[in-house]
Amino acid sequence: MADTASTPKMKTLISVDELIALNDDVRLFDVRSALQDHNYGRDAYQAGHIPKAMFANLETDLSQQVIAGKTGRHPLPNRADFEACVKNWGVKNTDHVVVYDDGPGAFAARLWWMFRWLGHYNVSVLDGGLNAWLAANQTITTTEPTFARSDFTAKTAITQLIEAAEIPHFNGIVTDARDYPRFIGDVEPIDPVAGHIPDAISLPFASNLNEAGLFKDTNTLRQQFDDASITSTDNIVCYCGSGVTAAHNILALVHTGHLEPHLYAGSWSEWIVDPQRPIATKPSQ
């Protein structure tokens, strides 16, 4: 079990007001990205970001190199390599890490999950991201901060991972975070094969948000999961196209008090590299 005695209570989401009130031990990361434009995140960051935020690159910092015919589109880096990345960022074990993107939180949730993968409890997603920051009339900057390399040490993972071979034998609920038309195979704008993992249920990550782009209140989210027949004690697998938006569902589930779900990091883009793995193109329920 992870040692929580010396770490602050985990806070999954943080508001703009709460971020402003934090002390100097906060470390900010801008995780803006676009699946169709790998230069977007860096360009957007350089054009303006929250003061003291560093840029975290989905393609190079939060993923390892894609291996054709073996991995999905955003395979997790080696855990030790990511620990080294965190050291180079200058993050300390005592820091409160706050991550954000344009607002929906999908890319930010990936980094949130990865810090917890290293056993770092004190990490939060800025609810509403940069859009909420700007809506609150807060300033942005083009200055890029630098930090001395730290002695950050990974601890026992808070997260859970599952591999493709384990999914057919998983005793629980498998959820797909992609939009419903992709889930049932009506459209597939990114991957070469359409459909979903057999027996999975559709749980689009966008449904976690309200019209303002903020996470729905906890009671509404709990009711939404109840309506999907997902209880707080269920064993859950979360997957998506490449292991990014799945983390958004994990964030929402943990935020509402559910047991820590399993992330299938390879997700659909890895599942389909093996033609022997079955696919479904109709609703599972």
Buried (B, 14 or more C-beta within 10 A) or exposed (E): EEEEEEBEEBBBBBBBEBBEEBEEEBBBBBBBBBBEEEEBBBEBBEEEBBEBBBBBBBBEBBBBEBEEEEBBBBBBBEBEEBBBBBBBBBBBBEBBBBBBBBBBBBBBBBBBBBBBBBBBBBBBBBBBBBBBBBEEEBEBEEEEEEBEEBEBEBBEBBBBBBEBEEBEEBEBBBBBBBBBBBBBBEEBEBBEBBBBBBBBBBBBBBBBBEEEBBBBEEEEBBEBBEEBEBEEEBBBBBBBBBBBBBBBBBBBBBBBEBBBBBBBBBBBBBBBBEEEBEBBEEEBE
